[in-house]
Structure formats: C-alpha cells, structure tokens
Amino acid sequence: MPLKNRIVMPPMTRSRAGDVATDMMADYYAQRASAGLIISEGTQISRSAAHNFPRPADLLR
C-alpha cells in the first residue's frame, strides 16, 4: 500500500466506548486523519468473542 507521507498511526485502545463507536471517537480520529494511515483501536469480532475479555485493553493486564 503506497503511503503519500509514510506516516502510520498504530492501533491504540482508549476504552472510551462500549460495543459501538461514539461521536467522541469519530472526532478523535477525524482530528488525526490528515496525517496518514490510521489503524483504529481494537474491538471484538463478535458478541460471542467478548466473553473472554470485556474490553480489548484487558488483554494488557
């Protein structure tokens, strides 16, 4: 994937929402969108996958 300015923002889990993205999250990423490629924060792939870790940040504990 060619990147014009070679800047990549890695995934970060801010844990500021439940299962659905919020307006605050959209604003956060919109403020950074002009820099380059943004990889958004982690989420579960399905509701059944969420039983092991309620939030992706719990993986780091």
HELIX and SHEET records of a PDB file:
HELIX    1   1 ASP A   23  ARG A   32  1                                  10    
HELIX    2   2 ARG A   47  HIS A   51  5                                   5    
HELIX    3   3 PRO A   56  LEU A   60  5                                   5    
SHEET    1   A 2 VAL A   8  MET A   9  0                                        
SHEET    2   A 2 LEU A  37  ILE A  38  1                                        
END                                                                             
